Structure formats: structure tokens, C-alpha cells
């Protein structure tokens, strides 16, 4: 019986791990330090998936071009700050759009951004990101916005071995 259920148990364990990481990131961003010293290269990926689902529940869509299953390779970006910066920027931009309008997001090894959804809240968010994670630069220009990360921080996780948490 266990052998037949092993794949399902593995999927459930991965989901529980993802939800725990997501809750820790969100709680820490809200001021409760649940992450302590924990690091995960999957933080941006987990937040990206959850944020996409939340955006879709508002009647909008998130379309990402670029990195598939983004992973964070540098330890400094593996805490709560970078996933929070990514997810919050997507949410802020999406909420500026009308229902049914998709947020076209680009994400690559240099960062992420969009030509739409920039607003006063995004400018304030870019400042907050800079205060929390000085290595990440946020810029806005009209409705366009982008966040730039240091070289080597973001990579595509597609086809790579499952990352380990440090």
C-alpha cells in the first residue's frame, strides 16, 4: 500500500513544504519572524505560484515570460525579502489593471518587471524593497516598472534537480 501511495505522499509533502515556506515569507514580511535563519532557493517560485492564483481569483491574469520556475542561487536572496518583493510587485501591478486585463510580466536572470501597472504604490514598494534588500533596485517610469537583481541571483529551475533548503 505504501509503495502505491508513495508518489501521492511525496506530492503532499512538497505541498506542505511550499505552504509552510509561503506562510513564513508572508508572516515575516508582516513583521513576525518565522523564517529566522532559514533560506530557500524556492521562495520566489512558491510566492510566484501563489500570487498568480490570487491574481486570477480577482478576475485578472498574470502571464510570465522568461524564467521558468525561478530559483534564487545567492544566499542573500533566499530569505523572505526577495520573494516578498516579487509577489508584492506583481500584486500591486495587477490591482492597477481592470478586471480581465492580464499583467504581462517579464522575468529573467536580471530581474522582473512590466510595462503596465506602475503607480504610486509601486514607487513606495520599490523604496521599501530597497530598504529591506539594498542589492535589489526598483525603478518606475510612468506605468512601467522593474526590479533588478545582482548577476547570478535568479536562474531557471526548469529541469534542475529539486533544490535543498539551507
C-alpha positions in Angstrom: 0.0 0.0 0.0 2.8 2.5 0.9 4.6 1.8 -2.3 1.4 2.6 -4.3 0.8 5.8 -2.3 4.5 6.9 -2.3 4.1 9.4 -5.3 1.0 10.9 -3.7 2.7 11.2 -0.3 5.7 12.8 -2.0 3.4 15.4 -3.7 1.6 16.1 -0.4 4.9 16.6 1.4 6.1 19.0 -1.3 2.8 21.0 -1.0 3.1 21.1 2.8 6.7 22.3 2.5 5.6 25.0 -0.1 2.7 26.2 2.1 5.0 26.4 5.2 7.5 28.4 3.2 4.8 30.7 1.8 3.3 31.3 5.3 6.8 32.0 6.7 7.5 34.5 4.0 4.2 36.3 4.4 4.4 36.4 8.2 7.9 37.6 8.2 7.0 40.4 5.7 4.2 41.4 8.1 6.6 41.6 11.0 6.6 38.2 12.6 10.0 36.5 12.1 9.0 32.9 11.4 11.9 32.3 9.0 14.6 33.0 11.5 17.7 31.9 9.7 16.0 29.6 7.1 16.9 30.0 3.5 15.3 28.5 0.4 16.1 29.0 -3.3 12.5 28.1 -4.0 11.0 31.1 -2.2 10.3 33.2 -5.3 8.9 30.2 -7.1 6.5 29.4 -4.3 5.4 33.0 -4.0 5.0 33.4 -7.8 2.7 30.4 -8.0 0.5 31.6 -5.0 0.4 35.2 -6.2 -0.6 34.1 -9.7 -3.5 32.1 -8.2 -4.6 35.1 -6.0 -4.5 37.4 -9.0 -6.6 35.1 -11.1 -9.2 35.0 -8.3 -9.7 38.8 -8.8 -10.6 38.2 -12.4 -7.2 39.3 -13.8 -4.4 37.2 -15.2 -0.7 37.0 -14.8 1.4 35.9 -17.7 5.1 35.5 -17.1 7.7 35.4 -19.9 11.2 34.4 -19.2 12.5 32.2 -16.4 10.6 29.0 -15.9 10.3 28.0 -12.2 12.7 30.8 -11.0 15.2 29.8 -8.3 17.4 32.1 -6.2 21.0 30.9 -6.2 22.5 33.6 -3.9 22.1 33.1 -0.1 21.3 36.8 0.4 18.2 36.5 -1.8 17.0 33.2 -0.3 15.3 34.8 2.8 11.9 36.3 2.8 12.7 39.7 1.2 13.2 38.7 -2.4 10.1 36.5 -2.6 8.1 39.2 -0.9 9.4 41.9 -3.3 8.5 39.7 -6.3 5.0 38.8 -5.1 4.0 42.2 -3.8 5.2 43.9 -7.0 3.0 41.5 -9.1 0.0 42.0 -6.8 0.3 45.8 -6.8 0.7 46.0 -10.6 -2.2 43.6 -11.2 -4.6 45.5 -8.9 -3.9 48.6 -11.1 -5.4 46.8 -14.1 -9.1 46.4 -15.0 -10.7 43.0 -14.5 -9.9 40.7 -17.4 -6.8 42.6 -18.3 -3.6 40.4 -18.0 -0.4 41.5 -16.3 2.3 40.7 -18.8 5.4 40.2 -16.6 8.9 39.5 -17.8 11.3 37.7 -15.5 14.9 36.8 -16.4 18.3 36.5 -14.7 18.5 40.3 -14.3 15.1 40.7 -12.5 11.4 41.2 -13.3 9.0 43.9 -14.4 6.2 45.1 -16.7 5.2 47.9 -18.9 1.9 48.3 -17.1 0.7 48.5 -13.5 3.2 51.1 -12.2 1.6 53.5 -9.8 2.3 55.5 -6.6 2.0 52.3 -4.6 4.6 50.7 -6.8 7.0 53.6 -6.3 6.5 53.2 -2.5 7.0 49.4 -2.8 10.3 50.0 -4.7 11.6 52.2 -1.9 10.6 49.6 0.7 12.3 46.9 -1.2 15.5 49.0 -1.3 15.3 49.4 2.4 14.9 45.7 3.1 17.2 44.4 0.4 19.6 47.0 -0.8 21.0 44.8 -3.5 17.7 44.9 -5.4 17.0 48.1 -7.4 13.4 49.1 -8.1 12.5 51.6 -10.8 9.3 53.1 -12.1 8.7 55.2 -15.1 5.1 56.1 -16.0 3.3 52.8 -15.8 6.4 50.7 -16.5 8.3 49.3 -13.6 11.2 46.8 -13.0 13.3 45.3 -10.2 16.9 44.4 -11.0 18.8 41.8 -9.0 22.6 41.2 -8.9 24.0 38.9 -11.5 23.6 35.2 -10.8 20.8 35.6 -8.2 17.9 34.3 -10.4 18.1 31.2 -12.6 15.6 29.0 -14.3 14.8 25.9 -12.3 13.2 24.0 -15.2 14.7 20.6 -15.4 17.1 21.0 -12.5 17.3 18.7 -9.5 15.0 19.6 -6.6 16.8 22.3 -4.6 17.7 21.7 -1.0 16.9 24.2 1.8 19.9 25.5 3.6 
